[in-house]
Every structure is written in C-alpha cells, then in structure tokens.
Amino acid sequence: MTHRVFETGISAGHVQAHPLREHVIIEANAGVYERLQAFAATHPSVTPMFGFWQDVVAQLEPGSFDGILFDTYPTQGEEVAAHWFFFAEAHRLLKPGGVFTYFSDEVRDFSPRHRKALADAGFTDVVAEVCEINTPEECLYWKDKTIVVPICTKR
Ligand SMILES: C[S@@+](CC[C@H](N)C(=O)[O-])C[C@H]1O[C@@H](n2cnc3c(N)ncnc32)[C@H](O)[C@@H]1O
C-alpha cells in the first residue's frame, strides 16, 4: 500500500504503473480531492481519503504500508521542516523493510538537523540519492539542478 497526497496526479500515475493491492491517497484540498475521486474511479486499487494528514493519519493501521510517498508543500509562512513531524507517522505506518520517501528540499545531502529528525523518528537506514533534474528556468520553488531523493527503510 502507498500513502501520499495528490494535486496533479503525476506521482499517483507513476505509482499506479506498479502492481498494487491498495494505494491510499490523502488529499486536503476540496477541488483537488474531486479530481482524486475521478482518478480513483478508473484506478480500483486507490482508496482516497479527504482531509489533512494530521487529522486522518491515525485511522491508518500501524505496520501496514510497503511504501510511503509524502509530498505536501508547506502552506504560506511555514518552513519545510514544519512537516518533518510526519517522519514518526511514516515509521509507525511502514512494515519492516518498507520504504519512505518525500520532497526533501535538499540539494546534495541532508543537513545534520534533517538527519537527526529522521533518526529521532526511528529511521536509521537512510540513503540520500542525488537525482539530476533539468529544472525549468521559470520554476518558482526549485532552482537547483539536483535534488536529494530520500530512501528511508524501516528496520
Ligand atoms: C506538491 S502537491 C503534490 C503533488 C503530487 N505528488 C502530484 O504528483 O501531483 C501537494 C498536495 O498536498 C496537499 N496538501 C498540502 N498539505 C496537506 C496536508 N496537511 N494533508 C493532506 N494534503 C495536503 C495539497 O492540497 C496539494 O494537492
């Protein structure tokens, strides 16, 4: 099972390219959630959940996910680190051997503070895979040509 947020559905489409028993998607925006429902209608493994993950995540069973992709972006005035408190939830929800990844907001490696937040949540097996990206000039939220893709495995 995979658990994530929706918006354009790009990542959902990639996740759906793999065989899945269940694909849980949490989305808090009502308009985006409508599109998610349409997506779920044509992708039978999708279980859509409406709401902020902070409000609905407790409904999900501990140790039941093979993979988690977390891709919220901070609301105005918040720093990305404000969402790091999801790390403990990701650790709780994964099966042993399950993998958690997310928008890292890091260019080449985790900061020490970032690594500590992962370790405090229980993630001791953490790889920073550096991915080359062809960032368009007009992109407003990312200017660099690389990004760290976190591969956090629950041991
Ligand atoms: C960067 S987009 C996700 C893009 C997605 N990976 C894709 O490929 O389309 C972030 C999404 O997270 C949703 N979101 C933001 N904060 C959230 C929260 N606390 N709980 C659930 N969804 C949230 C937003 O409404 C938005 O649709």
The ligand as an SDF file (V2000), in Angstrom:
LIG
                    3D

 27 29  0  0  0  0  0  0  0  0999 V2000
    3.1290   19.3020   -4.1440 C   0  0  0  0  0  0  0  0  0  0  0  0
    1.4590   18.8060   -4.2560 S   0  0  0  0  0  0  0  0  0  0  0  0
    1.5510   17.0680   -4.5090 C   0  0  0  0  0  0  0  0  0  0  0  0
    1.8440   16.7320   -5.9210 C   0  0  0  0  0  0  0  0  0  0  0  0
    1.6850   15.2610   -6.2340 C   0  0  0  0  0  0  0  0  0  0  0  0
    2.8190   14.4720   -5.7690 N   0  0  0  0  0  0  0  0  0  0  0  0
    1.4990   15.0800   -7.7200 C   0  0  0  0  0  0  0  0  0  0  0  0
    2.2590   14.3940   -8.3860 O   0  0  0  0  0  0  0  0  0  0  0  0
    0.5330   15.6600   -8.1960 O   0  0  0  0  0  0  0  0  0  0  0  0
    0.9430   18.9290   -2.6000 C   0  0  0  0  0  0  0  0  0  0  0  0
   -0.5070   18.4820   -2.3520 C   0  0  0  0  0  0  0  0  0  0  0  0
   -0.6120   18.2780   -0.9360 O   0  0  0  0  0  0  0  0  0  0  0  0
   -1.8670   18.7360   -0.4990 C   0  0  0  0  0  0  0  0  0  0  0  0
   -1.6770   19.0120    0.9470 N   0  0  0  0  0  0  0  0  0  0  0  0
   -0.9650   20.0250    1.4980 C   0  0  0  0  0  0  0  0  0  0  0  0
   -0.9310   19.9050    2.8310 N   0  0  0  0  0  0  0  0  0  0  0  0
   -1.6200   18.7740    3.1410 C   0  0  0  0  0  0  0  0  0  0  0  0
   -1.9320   18.1000    4.3620 C   0  0  0  0  0  0  0  0  0  0  0  0
   -1.5290   18.5850    5.5170 N   0  0  0  0  0  0  0  0  0  0  0  0
   -2.6370   16.9490    4.2940 N   0  0  0  0  0  0  0  0  0  0  0  0
   -3.0530   16.4520    3.0960 C   0  0  0  0  0  0  0  0  0  0  0  0
   -2.7930   17.0490    1.8990 N   0  0  0  0  0  0  0  0  0  0  0  0
   -2.0870   18.1890    1.9230 C   0  0  0  0  0  0  0  0  0  0  0  0
   -2.1490   19.9630   -1.3710 C   0  0  0  0  0  0  0  0  0  0  0  0
   -3.5290   20.2430   -1.4100 O   0  0  0  0  0  0  0  0  0  0  0  0
   -1.5850   19.5010   -2.7220 C   0  0  0  0  0  0  0  0  0  0  0  0
   -2.5840   18.8620   -3.5010 O   0  0  0  0  0  0  0  0  0  0  0  0
  1  2  1  0
  2  3  1  0
  2 10  1  0
  3  4  1  0
  4  5  1  0
  5  6  1  0
  5  7  1  0
  7  8  2  0
  7  9  1  0
 10 11  1  0
 11 12  1  0
 11 26  1  0
 12 13  1  0
 13 14  1  0
 13 24  1  0
 14 15  1  0
 14 23  1  0
 15 16  2  0
 16 17  1  0
 17 18  1  0
 17 23  2  0
 18 19  1  0
 18 20  2  0
 20 21  1  0
 21 22  2  0
 22 23  1  0
 24 25  1  0
 24 26  1  0
 26 27  1  0
M  CHG  2   2   1   9  -1
M  END
$$$$
